[in-house]
Amino acid sequence: MRLAPEQRQIDPRQVLASLGYADAGNPVPVTGGWETLLWRFDTPDGREHALRLYHLRDAAATARRECVALAACQAADLAAPRVERIGEYEGMPAVVQTWCPGTPLLTLLEKKPWTIGRLGRLFGRTQARLHMTPAPPEFAPTAPADWLSRVPQEYAHLAERGDASTATLVHLDYHPLNVIVDRGGDASVIDWAYAAAGDARADLAVTATTLMAAPIPPGPLKPLLNLARTLMARAWRAGYCEIAGAMPDYRPFLAWSGAMILLGTQDAIGRPNVWGTEKDVEALRRFIDARARAGAG
């Protein structure tokens, strides 16, 4: 049986050499994501890049999906990584992207929690701009079933929706760790592994559920969890409305979004650098059931 990458050593220099980056500087591992192995490296011209190695279930489809989404971002002039090279290493998809300089929004909040209003509005404005981007045609043939079905079998009924749109590019993992803020205060969006041709309401529901109920990484904000989540959600909604004029009613998708996050959390528990626990799973189940009872499916 082939060992997962967490169970054996992978030399990123060998991966980079196979992709034509033999002269790359020493790759530095980056933690935080659950879907890929990630390193940052530079090249002799002084530019920084990201190496992403996809190793989980449906890795090839995930890599293709992210590359399609990033091409759509580039066409729409959205701030996001640019794909530089696509290849494979020992059967695993490998992609080199540009590196987005800056700091994850969550890290900035941990360092300066009094900026939660300003950063929360930036978070909302950035998502509103994202939702102005048309869905890539490559996503259309399988939408919306491809993203609605990302729930545990016990919650399959939540994926049975006839009102789901497929008009816009959606991220479906939009949270403060996936928004990078540079020194000038501009934001970039990273980690497009879940992207789809979808419904802005579903994307908003995923973000709302993440802010309200998803596992939160260890850090200074954890003791202030409830207050921080409430303030962040309020600022996020205000920022979104600054650009979009109004926020679509995402409540009908809340139970579904909880189930989608539940599936990702269950799959990730026990892997290195994953902060989700069985307590988080139970909290998500309570969230889903409460929203389903309220009619927010």
Secondary structure, 3 states (H helix, E strand, C coil): CCCCHHHCCCCHHHHHHHCCCCCCCCCEEECCCCCEEEEEEECCCCCEEEEEEECCCCHHHHHHHHHHHHHHHHHCCCCCCCEEEEEEECCEEEEEEECCCCEEHHHHHHHCHHHHHHHHHHHHHHHHHHCCCECCHHHHHHCCHHHHCCCCHHHHHHHCCCCCCCCEEECCCCCCCCEEECCCCCEEECCCCCCEEECHHHHHHHHHHHHHHCCCCCCCCHHHHHHHHHHHHHHHHHHHHHHHCCCCCCHHHHHHHHHHHHHHHHHHCCCCCCCCCHHHHHHHHHHHHHHHHCCCC
